[in-house]
Amino acid sequence: MKVLLVLSVLCITLALCQAACYNVLAKVEIINGVLVPRGSCIDVYDGNRHPSDSEWNTDQCMRCSCHAGKMTCCSRYGGAVPAAPGCKAVVNPETCQHEFTCLIESLIQ
């Protein structure tokens, strides 16, 4: 039973570590002396305003959503990946997928 619990915690931890997410809370406006939260979100990447309950992709490979003035963005490429010795993992900005570049000498050895 303990093994199952440990494996479950490990799986959840690995799943949570694969993507980076963050939240941006909307600023409130004062109308007639009353604090009123904005019903839209302003994209921190390009400055565009998005209506509440909308979703969009950014040029920086982020998937963002706006709900009740709170913007949430998560990486679309799943976080860091291990690369073979002599290789480097790079996120392609067009496909938002990892691509590996390796020196030929490191693959021959």
ChimeraX attribute file (.defattr): number of C-alpha atoms within 10 A of each C-alpha:
attribute: neighborCount
match mode: 1-to-1
recipient: residues
	/A:1	6
	/A:2	7
	/A:3	8
	/A:4	9
	/A:5	10
	/A:6	10
	/A:7	12
	/A:8	12
	/A:9	12
	/A:10	12
	/A:11	12
	/A:12	10
	/A:13	11
	/A:14	11
	/A:15	11
	/A:16	12
	/A:17	13
	/A:18	14
	/A:19	14
	/A:20	15
	/A:21	15
	/A:22	10
	/A:23	13
	/A:24	15
	/A:25	16
	/A:26	17
	/A:27	15
	/A:28	13
	/A:29	12
	/A:30	10
	/A:31	8
	/A:32	7
	/A:33	7
	/A:34	9
	/A:35	11
	/A:36	12
	/A:37	15
	/A:38	17
	/A:39	16
	/A:40	20
	/A:41	26
	/A:42	20
	/A:43	19
	/A:44	12
	/A:45	10
	/A:46	9
	/A:47	9
	/A:48	9
	/A:49	12
	/A:50	20
	/A:51	16
	/A:52	17
	/A:53	15
	/A:54	13
	/A:55	15
	/A:56	12
	/A:57	14
	/A:58	16
	/A:59	11
	/A:60	14
	/A:61	19
	/A:62	19
	/A:63	17
	/A:64	21
	/A:65	22
	/A:66	26
	/A:67	17
	/A:68	15
	/A:69	22
	/A:70	20
	/A:71	24
	/A:72	19
	/A:73	22
	/A:74	18
	/A:75	19
	/A:76	19
	/A:77	20
	/A:78	16
	/A:79	13
	/A:80	14
	/A:81	11
	/A:82	9
	/A:83	14
	/A:84	12
	/A:85	10
	/A:86	12
	/A:87	15
	/A:88	15
	/A:89	16
	/A:90	15
	/A:91	16
	/A:92	14
	/A:93	13
	/A:94	9
	/A:95	11
	/A:96	17
	/A:97	15
	/A:98	17
	/A:99	12
	/A:100	14
	/A:101	13
	/A:102	14
	/A:103	11
	/A:104	10
	/A:105	8
	/A:106	11
	/A:107	11
	/A:108	6
	/A:109	5
